[in-house]
Amino acid sequence: MMIAIWQLAPALRMGNAVVAKPSEYTTLSGLALAAVMNQELPEGVLNVVAGAGDIGAAMVANPAFGKIMFTGSTATGQKIIESSAGNVTRLTLELGGNDAGIVLPDVDPAAIAEGLFWGSFINTGQTCAALKRLYVHDDVYDEVVSALTEVAKNMPMGIGLEEQNVLGPLQNRMQFEVVDRLVEAAKSSGARVVLGGEPDRDAAGHFYPTTLVADIDPENPLVVEEQFGPALPIIRYRDVDEAVALANGVDVGLGASVWSADRDRAREIAARLEAGTVWINSHGGVHPFVPFGGVKKSGYGLEFGTEGSRPSRCRRSSTAEAASDPPSAGHGARKRVPFLGVVVHPPRRMSP
């Protein structure tokens, strides 16, 4: 619902009518959000179409829509690009991420442990800009793993209606199996599971325990593939150039973070990371005034701020000449009179 609002609000504010297509896995919340908003909006301004992927595919190929905004996987984003190309439809795509965090050797492990935890495990790791790969310098590696474990093991997971729980289930069985497969691959390779890693596969719901995996090869599938769940690989490094190269070594670049007691040094490292957003001593926070978007296969276009709102409108420039003016002496041309150059022309648009 929050992601939907990020797209609906600026589109409506720019004067557009919107057709929203929620994921088939979150249909009820999408319909409920629209029902609340439509208590105040004029009829027909915000519309919701529910259904499976074929509905979304038909919508993005339809020339009636002047703008498409999508949040989801890189694979689906690529299909949207292909389907909409014939119409040259304008796109904003916020796609997959596999965010890296780099911990420098000057940190206080206990001081950063809770920030690392929530950067990784907010919404049980089911966030595009969650911290999904953690590179920790050898000098503080064991201390960071220990401090993070102490925080993680005390975070209750369970049914969300029970107020004491701060972590919930994975959204669907398919995602549970992705996380399970990647953790099992890590275990088979000899990586050390510090916490979790043993789900009850027959239990109700799709609860996967909070899992920390240490001493893992940087090319392990759990590291280079986006797990989108509560399993964090912690990779040891000895040279910061090596850590930067590993962080940049995937084909996505949504977010990243640097953790250090020296802000200037952290900024220096941050400038070398290939990501749309780089946080220092935190991870994943967004602000409605600060543009947010990815690089590489994490998509293109921006959300938030004026840069995120402007793509929801079309600009049209107009010039006018004073027809009564005589031609300029010696030039055989009428005098050109400046005229207000911008007219906002709201396009029809959708947010699948």
C-alpha positions as CSV (number, residue, x, y, z in Angstrom):
1,M,0.0,0.0,0.0
2,M,2.8,2.4,0.8
3,I,4.5,1.8,-2.6
4,A,1.1,2.3,-4.3
5,I,0.7,5.7,-2.6
6,W,4.2,6.7,-3.7
7,Q,2.9,6.4,-7.3
8,L,-0.7,7.3,-6.9
9,A,-0.3,10.6,-5.0
10,P,2.0,12.4,-7.5
11,A,0.0,11.2,-10.5
12,L,-3.2,12.4,-9.0
13,R,-1.6,15.7,-7.8
14,M,-0.5,16.4,-11.4
15,G,-4.1,16.1,-12.6
16,N,-4.1,12.6,-14.0
17,A,-6.7,9.9,-14.0
18,V,-5.1,6.6,-12.9
19,V,-5.8,3.0,-13.5
20,A,-4.0,0.9,-10.9
21,K,-3.3,-2.8,-11.2
22,P,-2.1,-4.3,-7.9
23,S,0.0,-7.5,-7.8
24,E,-2.2,-10.7,-7.8
25,Y,-0.6,-11.4,-4.4
26,T,-1.8,-8.2,-2.8
27,T,-5.2,-7.6,-4.5
28,L,-7.2,-7.1,-1.4
29,S,-5.0,-4.4,0.1
30,G,-4.9,-2.6,-3.3
31,L,-8.7,-2.6,-3.6
32,A,-9.1,-1.5,0.1
33,L,-6.7,1.5,-0.5
34,A,-8.6,2.6,-3.6
35,A,-11.9,2.2,-1.8
36,V,-10.8,4.6,1.0
37,M,-9.3,7.1,-1.5
38,N,-12.4,7.0,-3.7
39,Q,-14.5,8.3,-0.8
40,E,-13.0,11.7,-1.5
41,L,-11.9,11.6,-5.2
42,P,-14.3,12.3,-8.0
43,E,-15.8,9.3,-9.7
44,G,-13.6,7.7,-12.3
45,V,-10.4,9.4,-11.4
46,L,-8.8,6.4,-9.5
47,N,-9.7,3.0,-10.9
48,V,-8.4,-0.5,-10.0
49,V,-8.2,-3.5,-12.3
50,A,-7.5,-6.8,-10.5
51,G,-6.2,-9.9,-12.0
52,A,-3.1,-12.0,-12.9
53,G,-0.1,-11.0,-15.0
54,D,-1.9,-11.3,-18.3
55,I,-4.1,-8.3,-17.3
56,G,-1.1,-6.2,-16.6
57,A,0.5,-7.3,-19.9
58,A,-2.6,-6.2,-21.8
59,M,-2.6,-2.8,-20.0
60,V,1.1,-1.9,-20.7
61,A,0.6,-2.7,-24.4
62,N,-2.4,-0.5,-24.7
63,P,-1.7,2.9,-26.4
64,A,-4.4,4.6,-24.3
65,F,-2.0,5.0,-21.4
66,G,0.5,7.9,-21.6
67,K,2.6,6.9,-18.6
68,I,3.4,3.6,-16.9
69,M,4.9,3.3,-13.4
70,F,5.9,-0.1,-12.1
71,T,7.6,-1.5,-9.0
72,G,8.7,-5.1,-9.1
73,S,11.2,-7.5,-10.5
74,T,13.7,-6.8,-13.2
75,A,12.3,-9.6,-15.4
76,T,8.8,-8.1,-15.3
77,G,10.2,-4.6,-16.0
78,Q,12.0,-5.9,-19.1
79,K,8.7,-7.3,-20.4
80,I,7.0,-4.0,-19.8
81,I,9.7,-2.2,-21.8
82,E,9.2,-4.6,-24.7
83,S,5.4,-4.5,-24.6
84,S,5.2,-0.7,-24.4
85,A,8.0,0.0,-26.9
86,G,5.7,0.1,-29.9
87,N,3.7,2.9,-28.3
88,V,6.8,4.7,-27.1
89,T,5.0,5.0,-23.7
90,R,6.9,6.9,-21.0
91,L,8.0,4.7,-18.2
92,T,9.2,4.9,-14.6
93,L,10.6,1.5,-13.4
94,E,11.7,0.7,-9.9
95,L,13.0,-2.8,-10.3
96,G,15.0,-5.5,-8.4
97,G,17.8,-4.6,-6.0
98,N,20.5,-6.5,-4.2
99,D,21.7,-3.8,-2.0
100,A,25.2,-4.0,-0.5
101,G,26.5,-2.7,2.8
102,I,30.2,-2.1,3.5
103,V,31.4,-2.0,7.1
104,L,34.7,-0.2,7.5
105,P,37.1,-1.3,10.3
106,D,36.7,1.8,12.4
107,V,33.1,1.0,13.5
108,D,31.8,0.2,17.0
109,P,30.0,-3.1,16.3
110,A,27.5,-2.8,19.1
111,A,26.6,0.7,18.1
112,I,25.7,-0.2,14.5
113,A,24.2,-3.7,15.1
114,E,20.5,-2.5,15.4
115,G,20.8,-0.3,12.3
116,L,22.3,-3.2,10.3
117,F,19.4,-5.4,11.5
118,W,16.6,-3.1,10.5
119,G,18.3,-2.2,7.3
120,S,18.3,-5.9,6.4
121,F,15.1,-7.2,8.0
122,I,12.5,-4.5,7.9
123,N,9.3,-6.1,6.6
124,T,11.1,-9.4,7.0
125,G,13.5,-8.5,4.3
126,Q,10.8,-8.0,1.7
127,T,11.8,-4.5,0.6
128,C,13.4,-3.6,-2.7
129,A,15.9,-1.4,-0.9
130,A,16.7,-3.7,2.0
131,L,20.3,-4.5,2.8
132,K,20.8,-7.9,1.2
133,R,24.6,-8.4,1.2
134,L,26.9,-7.2,4.0
135,Y,30.6,-6.9,3.5
136,V,32.5,-6.6,6.8
137,H,36.2,-5.9,7.2
138,D,38.3,-8.7,8.7
139,D,39.4,-6.6,11.7
140,V,35.8,-6.3,13.0
141,Y,34.2,-9.2,11.3
142,D,33.6,-11.5,14.3
143,E,32.5,-8.7,16.5
144,V,30.0,-7.4,14.0
145,V,28.6,-10.9,13.4
146,S,28.3,-11.4,17.2
147,A,26.6,-8.1,17.8
148,L,24.2,-8.5,14.9
149,T,23.3,-12.0,16.1
150,E,22.5,-10.7,19.6
151,V,20.1,-8.2,18.2
152,A,18.5,-10.6,15.6
153,K,17.8,-13.5,18.0
154,N,15.7,-11.3,20.3
155,M,13.4,-10.0,17.6
156,P,10.1,-11.9,17.8
157,M,8.5,-13.3,14.6
158,G,4.9,-14.4,14.3
159,I,1.4,-13.4,13.4
160,G,1.1,-9.7,12.8
161,L,-2.1,-9.3,14.8
162,E,-0.1,-10.2,17.9
163,E,1.4,-6.9,18.9
164,Q,4.6,-8.2,20.3
165,N,5.8,-9.5,16.9
166,V,8.0,-7.3,14.8
167,L,8.6,-9.7,12.0
168,G,6.1,-11.6,9.9
169,P,5.8,-14.3,7.3
170,L,7.0,-14.2,3.7
171,Q,4.2,-13.1,1.4
172,N,3.7,-16.3,-0.6
173,R,5.0,-19.8,-0.9
174,M,7.0,-19.0,-4.0
175,Q,9.1,-16.5,-2.2
176,F,9.5,-18.9,0.8
177,E,11.0,-21.5,-1.6
178,V,13.4,-18.9,-3.1
179,V,14.8,-18.0,0.3
180,D,14.9,-21.7,1.4
181,R,16.7,-22.7,-1.8
182,L,19.3,-20.0,-1.5
183,V,20.0,-20.7,2.2
184,E,20.3,-24.4,1.5
185,A,22.8,-23.7,-1.3
186,A,24.9,-21.6,1.2
187,K,24.8,-24.4,3.7
188,S,25.8,-27.0,1.1
189,S,28.8,-24.8,0.1
190,G,30.2,-24.8,3.7
191,A,29.0,-21.4,4.8
192,R,28.4,-21.1,8.5
193,V,24.8,-20.5,9.6
194,V,25.0,-18.3,12.7
195,L,21.3,-18.0,13.3
196,G,18.2,-19.6,11.8
197,G,18.3,-21.5,8.6
198,E,16.0,-24.3,9.8
199,P,12.4,-23.4,8.8
200,D,9.4,-25.6,9.6
201,R,8.4,-26.3,6.1
202,D,5.1,-27.9,7.1
203,A,3.9,-25.2,9.4
204,A,1.0,-22.9,8.6
205,G,1.9,-19.7,6.9
206,H,5.2,-18.9,5.2
207,F,7.4,-18.2,8.1
208,Y,11.1,-18.3,7.5
209,P,13.3,-17.8,10.6
210,T,15.6,-14.8,10.8
211,T,18.8,-16.2,9.3
212,L,22.4,-14.9,9.4
213,V,25.0,-16.7,7.2
214,A,28.7,-16.1,7.8
215,D,32.0,-17.1,6.2
216,I,30.3,-17.3,2.8
217,D,32.0,-17.2,-0.6
218,P,31.2,-13.8,-2.3
219,E,30.1,-15.6,-5.4
220,N,27.6,-17.9,-3.6
221,P,24.0,-17.7,-4.9
222,L,22.8,-16.3,-1.6
223,V,25.1,-13.3,-2.2
224,V,24.7,-12.6,-6.0
225,E,21.0,-13.3,-6.3
226,E,18.3,-11.2,-4.6
227,Q,16.8,-13.3,-1.8
228,F,14.0,-10.8,-0.9
229,G,13.5,-12.4,2.5
230,P,15.0,-12.8,6.1
231,A,18.4,-14.3,5.2
232,L,21.5,-12.1,5.3
233,P,24.9,-13.3,3.9
234,I,27.9,-11.6,5.7
235,I,31.0,-11.6,3.6
236,R,34.5,-11.1,5.0
237,Y,36.9,-8.7,3.2
238,R,40.4,-7.4,3.8
239,D,40.8,-4.6,1.3
240,V,38.3,-1.8,0.8
241,D,38.9,-1.9,-3.0
242,E,37.9,-5.5,-3.0
243,A,34.7,-4.7,-1.1
244,V,33.8,-1.9,-3.5
245,A,34.4,-4.2,-6.5
246,L,32.3,-6.9,-5.0
247,A,29.5,-4.5,-4.1
248,N,29.5,-3.2,-7.7
249,G,29.8,-6.7,-9.2
250,V,26.1,-7.4,-9.8
251,D,23.9,-6.1,-12.6
252,V,21.5,-4.1,-10.3
253,G,22.1,-0.9,-8.4
254,L,19.2,0.3,-6.3
255,G,20.8,1.2,-3.0
256,A,23.9,0.7,-0.9
257,S,25.3,1.8,2.4
258,V,28.7,2.5,4.1
259,W,29.2,2.1,7.8
260,S,32.0,4.1,9.4
261,A,33.0,6.3,12.3
262,D,34.7,8.6,9.8
263,R,32.1,10.4,7.7
264,D,34.5,11.8,5.2
265,R,36.0,8.4,4.6
266,A,32.4,7.0,4.3
267,R,31.5,9.6,1.7
268,E,34.6,8.8,-0.3
269,I,33.6,5.1,-0.4
270,A,30.0,6.0,-1.1
271,A,31.0,8.0,-4.2
272,R,32.5,4.8,-5.7
273,L,29.4,2.7,-5.3
274,E,27.1,2.1,-8.3
275,A,23.7,2.7,-6.8
276,G,20.9,5.2,-7.1
277,T,21.0,5.9,-3.3
278,V,23.9,5.4,-0.9
279,W,23.2,5.8,2.8
280,I,25.9,6.3,5.5
281,N,25.4,4.5,8.8
282,S,21.9,3.5,7.9
283,H,20.1,1.7,5.1
284,G,16.8,1.9,3.4
285,G,15.3,5.1,4.7
286,V,13.4,7.2,2.1
287,H,12.1,10.8,2.3
288,P,9.3,12.2,0.1
289,F,11.4,15.2,-0.8
290,V,14.5,13.2,-1.8
291,P,14.4,11.6,-5.3
292,F,14.7,7.8,-5.3
293,G,15.5,5.4,-8.2
294,G,18.0,2.9,-9.4
295,V,20.8,2.4,-11.9
296,K,21.8,-0.5,-14.1
297,K,19.0,-3.2,-14.1
298,S,17.3,-1.6,-11.1
299,G,15.3,0.5,-13.5
300,Y,15.1,4.1,-14.6
301,G,13.1,7.2,-13.7
302,L,12.7,8.6,-10.2
303,E,10.1,8.7,-7.4
304,F,9.7,11.4,-4.7
305,G,10.5,15.1,-4.9
306,T,9.8,17.3,-7.8
307,E,11.9,15.1,-10.0
308,G,9.5,12.2,-9.2
309,S,6.4,14.2,-9.9
310,R,7.3,15.9,-13.1
311,P,7.3,12.7,-15.2
312,S,3.6,12.3,-14.4
313,R,2.8,15.3,-16.6
314,C,3.4,16.3,-20.2
315,R,4.9,19.7,-21.0
316,R,3.9,21.6,-24.2
317,S,5.7,24.7,-25.4
318,S,3.8,27.4,-27.4
319,T,5.0,30.5,-29.1
320,A,3.0,33.3,-30.6
321,E,3.6,36.1,-33.1
322,A,1.9,39.4,-33.2
323,A,0.2,39.2,-36.7
324,S,-0.4,43.0,-36.8
325,D,3.3,43.9,-36.5
326,P,5.0,44.9,-39.8
327,P,8.1,43.0,-41.0
328,S,11.3,44.2,-39.3
329,A,13.2,46.6,-41.5
330,G,15.8,44.9,-43.6
331,H,14.9,41.4,-42.5
332,G,11.6,40.7,-44.2
333,A,10.3,38.9,-41.0
334,R,7.7,39.8,-38.4
335,K,8.7,40.7,-35.0
336,R,8.7,37.7,-32.6
337,V,6.8,38.3,-29.4
338,P,7.7,36.1,-26.3
339,F,4.8,34.0,-25.1
340,L,4.3,31.9,-22.0
341,G,6.0,28.6,-23.0
342,V,4.6,25.9,-20.8
343,V,1.1,24.3,-20.7
344,V,0.6,21.3,-18.5
345,H,-1.3,18.6,-20.4
346,P,-2.3,15.8,-18.1
347,P,-1.7,12.4,-19.8
348,R,-3.8,9.4,-19.2
349,R,-1.7,7.0,-17.2
350,M,-1.6,3.9,-15.1
351,S,0.3,2.5,-12.2
352,P,0.3,-1.3,-12.4
